[in-house]
Amino acid sequence: MTRLGGTGRPATGVPDAEPPTLIVGVHLVLLDEGLVLLGRRRNTGYANGLWHVPAGHMQPGETVTRSMTREAEEELGILIAEEDLTLVHTLHHLDADDGRSRLQLFFRPTCYGGQLRNAEPHKCAELRWWPLDRLPDDIVPYTAHALGEITRGKALSAVGWPA
């Protein structure tokens, strides 16, 4: 049995530390008959040349759903109502490049308005639909992981953490 300290947490003898600062990423999973929409990144400073789902970061003052709808409009020119987003996967990612902890949230829309297009050609070389069971080799690794977990119906995973 674990003995709890007065705070409701296990007593560890370690002074309380500041809570971690997480970077929150939002990712749009657009699926159509077994295909997923991916964009080839360019001029972004991260994973240039690799395929990735449309994504971005939560900005101060935004909810995660507002962040996702903003990114969808900025990157794809489509409009999604916040209530039309379903959270399909949460990935806790320890980034090997910078050692930062990131919470990656993957959303699937039930519907959207507008014509899907590459609205940021300066950041995305091309958009392409890929079969979920034959993703490109040059895909962002955590994206491939998350899409696999989504396909298996798993809501939560972690990558990059020591075993």
C-alpha positions as CSV (number, residue, x, y, z in Angstrom):
1,M,0.0,0.0,0.0
2,T,1.3,3.5,-0.9
3,R,1.3,6.0,1.9
4,L,0.1,9.4,0.7
5,G,1.5,12.7,1.9
6,G,-0.8,15.5,3.0
7,T,-1.1,16.6,-0.6
8,G,-2.7,13.4,-1.9
9,R,0.5,12.4,-3.6
10,P,2.8,9.6,-2.5
11,A,5.3,10.8,0.1
12,T,8.7,10.8,-1.7
13,G,10.8,13.0,0.5
14,V,11.5,15.2,-2.5
15,P,10.4,18.8,-2.3
16,D,7.7,19.9,-4.6
17,A,9.1,20.9,-8.0
18,E,7.6,23.2,-10.5
19,P,5.1,21.5,-12.8
20,P,6.5,20.8,-16.3
21,T,5.9,23.2,-19.1
22,L,4.4,21.3,-22.0
23,I,4.3,22.4,-25.6
24,V,0.9,21.5,-27.0
25,G,0.8,20.5,-30.7
26,V,-2.5,20.1,-32.6
27,H,-2.8,17.8,-35.5
28,L,-5.6,17.3,-38.1
29,V,-6.3,13.8,-39.2
30,L,-8.3,14.0,-42.4
31,L,-9.3,10.5,-43.6
32,D,-11.1,9.5,-46.7
33,E,-11.7,5.8,-47.5
34,G,-8.5,4.5,-45.9
35,L,-6.4,7.5,-47.1
36,V,-4.9,10.2,-44.9
37,L,-3.9,13.7,-46.0
38,L,-0.2,14.5,-45.5
39,G,1.8,17.5,-46.4
40,R,5.5,17.7,-47.2
41,R,7.1,20.2,-44.9
42,R,9.5,22.9,-46.0
43,N,11.0,26.1,-44.6
44,T,9.6,25.4,-41.1
45,G,12.7,24.7,-39.1
46,Y,11.4,21.3,-38.1
47,A,11.4,18.1,-40.2
48,N,11.8,19.8,-43.5
49,G,11.2,17.4,-46.4
50,L,9.3,15.0,-44.3
51,W,5.5,14.2,-44.6
52,H,3.3,15.2,-41.7
53,V,-0.4,15.7,-41.0
54,P,-1.5,19.4,-41.0
55,A,-0.4,20.7,-37.6
56,G,0.6,23.6,-35.5
57,H,1.0,24.8,-31.9
58,M,-1.5,26.1,-29.4
59,Q,-1.1,29.9,-29.0
60,P,-1.6,31.8,-25.8
61,G,-5.2,32.5,-25.1
62,E,-6.5,29.8,-27.3
63,T,-8.3,26.6,-26.4
64,V,-6.9,23.4,-28.1
65,T,-10.0,23.2,-30.3
66,R,-9.6,26.8,-31.4
67,S,-5.9,26.2,-32.2
68,M,-6.9,23.3,-34.4
69,T,-9.6,25.2,-36.3
70,R,-7.2,28.1,-36.8
71,E,-4.5,25.8,-38.1
72,A,-6.9,24.1,-40.5
73,E,-7.9,27.4,-42.0
74,E,-4.3,28.7,-42.2
75,E,-2.9,25.6,-43.8
76,L,-5.7,24.1,-45.8
77,G,-8.2,26.9,-46.3
78,I,-11.0,25.0,-44.7
79,L,-13.4,25.9,-41.9
80,I,-14.1,23.6,-39.1
81,A,-16.4,24.3,-36.2
82,E,-14.8,23.5,-32.8
83,E,-17.7,21.2,-31.9
84,D,-17.1,19.2,-35.1
85,L,-13.7,18.1,-33.8
86,T,-13.1,14.7,-32.1
87,L,-10.0,14.0,-30.2
88,V,-8.7,10.7,-31.6
89,H,-5.3,10.4,-30.0
90,T,-3.1,12.0,-27.4
91,L,0.6,11.5,-27.7
92,H,3.1,12.4,-24.9
93,H,6.3,13.0,-26.9
94,L,9.8,13.6,-25.5
95,D,11.5,15.3,-28.4
96,A,15.0,13.9,-28.9
97,D,16.1,17.0,-30.9
98,D,15.5,19.5,-28.1
99,G,14.7,17.4,-25.0
100,R,11.3,19.1,-24.5
101,S,8.1,17.4,-23.4
102,R,5.3,17.9,-25.9
103,L,1.7,16.9,-25.7
104,Q,0.5,16.1,-29.3
105,L,-3.2,16.1,-29.8
106,F,-4.7,14.5,-32.9
107,F,-8.2,15.6,-34.0
108,R,-10.5,14.3,-36.6
109,P,-13.3,16.5,-37.9
110,T,-16.8,15.2,-38.5
111,C,-17.2,17.7,-41.3
112,Y,-15.6,20.9,-42.7
113,G,-16.5,23.7,-45.1
114,G,-14.6,25.1,-48.0
115,Q,-12.3,23.7,-50.7
116,L,-9.3,21.8,-49.4
117,R,-6.1,23.4,-50.8
118,N,-2.4,24.1,-49.9
119,A,-2.9,27.5,-48.3
120,E,0.7,27.7,-47.1
121,P,2.9,26.7,-50.1
122,H,5.8,28.5,-48.5
123,K,5.7,25.9,-45.6
124,C,4.2,22.9,-47.5
125,A,5.7,21.7,-50.7
126,E,2.7,19.5,-51.6
127,L,-0.3,17.8,-50.2
128,R,-1.1,14.2,-51.0
129,W,-3.4,11.4,-49.8
130,W,-1.6,8.3,-48.6
131,P,-3.0,4.8,-47.7
132,L,-3.0,4.4,-44.0
133,D,-1.4,1.0,-44.4
134,R,1.4,2.3,-46.8
135,L,2.6,5.5,-45.3
136,P,5.7,7.1,-46.9
137,D,9.1,6.1,-45.5
138,D,10.0,9.8,-45.1
139,I,7.3,10.7,-42.6
140,V,7.8,12.4,-39.2
141,P,8.3,9.4,-36.9
142,Y,5.9,10.4,-34.2
143,T,3.2,11.0,-36.9
144,A,3.6,7.5,-38.2
145,H,3.4,6.2,-34.6
146,A,0.2,8.2,-33.9
147,L,-1.5,7.2,-37.1
148,G,-0.8,3.5,-36.3
149,E,-2.2,4.0,-32.8
150,I,-5.3,5.7,-34.2
151,T,-5.8,2.8,-36.7
152,R,-5.6,0.4,-33.7
153,G,-8.2,2.4,-31.7
154,K,-5.7,3.5,-29.1
155,A,-6.4,6.8,-27.5
156,L,-3.1,7.4,-25.7
157,S,0.6,6.7,-26.2
158,A,4.0,8.0,-25.3
159,V,7.2,8.0,-27.4
160,G,10.8,9.1,-26.8
161,W,10.8,8.4,-23.1
162,P,13.4,6.1,-21.5
163,A,12.1,2.6,-20.8
